[in-house]
Amino acid sequence: MKKIFIFLSLFINLLLVYQLVFSEKNIFLYTKLKKEYNQLEDREKKVERENILLSREIKRLREDEKYLELVIRKGLNYVKPGEVLYLFKD
């Protein structure tokens, strides 16, 4: 009886190891997917931070006219009447 139990335990263990290594959903696939999942989580956090910053920027542009003017003047090289704009090559 004891030999049968040992043989059965060994057989089950070998079957489990085979499934773990050689099956379609093996440990290597799991490791690869886990790594990909972690990378996607990191990217999601980065995009979420960027989204928060952009939301703040939008809110500031809508509420602060002086900031809006600064952004327009700097980004689009706008000048007020009577001003002269000098552009220099870098």
C-alpha positions, -999 to 999 in steps of 0.1 A, spaced: 0 0 0 28 24 9 46 17 -24 14 25 -43 10 58 -25 46 68 -32 42 58 -69 10 77 -72 25 108 -55 55 106 -78 33 103 -108 12 133 -98 43 154 -91 58 145 -125 25 153 -142 24 187 -124 60 195 -134 53 185 -170 23 209 -170 43 236 -154 71 234 -180 57 220 -212 21 229 -214 6 257 -234 2 279 -203 36 272 -189 57 290 -163 77 308 -190 46 323 -206 34 333 -171 67 351 -165 65 369 -198 29 380 -193 37 391 -157 65 413 -170 43 427 -197 16 434 -172 40 453 -149 52 474 -178 16 482 -187 9 492 -151 39 515 -151 28 530 -184 -7 535 -170 7 554 -140 29 576 -162 -1 584 -185 -22 591 -154 4 616 -141 6 633 -176 -32 635 -176 -33 652 -143 -7 677 -154 -25 684 -186 -58 689 -167 -41 714 -145 -27 732 -175 -61 734 -192 -77 747 -160 -49 774 -157 -53 784 -194 -91 788 -189 -89 807 -157 -57 828 -158 -57 853 -187 -21 865 -180 -9 829 -182 -28 824 -215 -13 855 -229 22 843 -219 17 809 -235 4 825 -267 31 851 -269 59 826 -263 46 797 -283 32 815 -313 55 846 -312 26 870 -309 33 906 -302 12 935 -290 7 965 -313 38 987 -311 61 959 -300 89 946 -321 98 909 -321 134 898 -325 141 862 -334 176 848 -330 190 815 -344 202 791 -318 
